[in-house]
Amino acid sequence: MSSHYAHQRGFLLEKYIHIFVIMLVGGYYAGAVAVFVPYYAYSSSISGKETDIWMVGVCVYTSVVVYTHILFFSFIRDFNILLCSIMLVVWSILPIIYGVLHGVRNLEPTLYMAMYSEIFGDGMYWLATIITIGLMILPFVVYRMVKDLILFPEFNFA
């Protein structure tokens, strides 16, 4: 057995399996939060109406897109002008998609009415989306803060 193979199997494999397990558990948690928080936010059994699946779907889509972008850009350590411009383009895709849907309102008026008057005009949508994104990123933020305090104890001012 070569020393390179021993290094790969011993040190790097343990490191990458640890990262894989953390991302796997975090992904399952974020997926469960992304589905169940909007679902229960819009299922009001008190008033007797059923779950509004269209609003739940838009809330889940928006939460997952924002969560994925936050996760992607939070793991990049070296920010430069090119990365900031790419980040600006990526973050501007979501309003562009909603703008295109707004532009086709003459073709499909029910889609326009459902998207803009019922969903984006509703405070419940924004509240459910913000709470969902916050709960999705919370474990990764706590994990990275604790890991950084363990790896860099000179920044622990507590």
N, C-alpha and C positions, 0 to 999 in steps of 0.2 A: 504494500500500500504506500503510495507516494505521500509526501508531506502536503502537497496541494489538496489531494483528496481528503486527507485527514482534517485539514483546515476547513474545507468545504462542508464536510459531514459534521464536524464537531461544532464549530463556532457559527458559521453562516446559516446552516440549516436550523439550528436552534433559534437563532435570531429571526429568521424569516417565518418559521412556524409560529413563533410568538406573535409576530405582526399579523400573520394570516388569521390566527384565532381571535385576536382583538378586532380585526376588521370584520370577521364573520359574525361575531356576537353583536358588534355595533351595527352591522347591516341588518341583521334580523330584528334588532330592537328598533332601529329607525323605520324599517318597513312596517312593523306592527303599529308604531306610533302614527305613521303616515296614513294608515288605513283606518285605525279605530278611533282616533281623536276626532277627525272630521265626521266620521259616521255617527258617533254618539253625539256630536255637537248638533247635527241636523236631524237626529231622530228624537223628536219631542213626543213622547207618548202621552204627555199631559193634555195636549190639544187634540190628540186623536189622529193627526196626520201621519202619513207614512214618511219614511226617509226620502229626502229629495236627492236622488242619486246623481242628478246632473251637477248640483252644487257640490256634492261630496267629491265627484270626479274632478271638477276644476280645482277644488281646494287640494286634493291629493296631488294632482299634476303640478300645480304651482309650488307646493311644499317640496316635492321630490326634486324638481329642477333647481330651486334655490339651495336646497340642502346639498345636492351634488356639486354645484358650483362652489359653495362655501367649503366643502370638504376638499375639492380639488385645489383651490387656491390657498387653503390653509396649510397644505403640505409642501408648498414651494417656499424655500428659504431665501433665494436670491431674486429679489424683485429688481427689474430694470425697466427701461422705457418700453421695450418691445413687449415684455410680459404685461405691463400695465395697459398697453394699447390692446393686446389680445383680450385681457380681462374686460376692458370697456366694451369691446365688440360682443363678447360672450354674454355679458350682463344685459346688453341692449337687445338681445334676441327676443326675450320674453315680451317686452312692450311692443316690439315689431309684430310678433304673432298676434297679440291682442289688437293691434292697429289694423292688421289685415282682416281680422274677423270683423272689426268695426267697419271697414271699407266695403265688405260684401253684404252689408245690411239690406241693400236693395234687392239682392238676389235671394236672400233668405231672411225675411223679417222676423221670423220666430227665433232664429239663432241670435240675431241682434238684440231682441227684447230679452231673451233669456240671459245673454251674457252681460249686458250693460245695465239694464234696469233692475234685474232681480239679483244678480250675483255681485257685481262690483259696487252697486249702490247700497248693498246690505252690509251693515256693520258687523254682523255675525260672521260673514265670510272673512273679513280682514282679521277679526279676533281669532277665529279658528285657525287661520293660516299662520298667524304670528305665533300663537301658542304651539302649534304643531312643529314649526321650524325650531322654536326654542327648545322643545322637548327632544327633538331629533338630534340637535348638535350638543346638548348638555353633556352626555357621557364622554364624547371625544374631547370637549373642552376641559372637563375635570381630569380625564386621564392624562392629557398632555400637560396640564398644570402640575399635577402630582409627579409625573415623570420628570419634568424639568426641575422641580424642586429637589428631587432625589439625585438627578445627574449633576445639577449645578447648585450645591448647597450654599454657595456664597451669596446667592440671591434670595435666600430665605431670611427675611427680616422679621419673622414672627418671634 
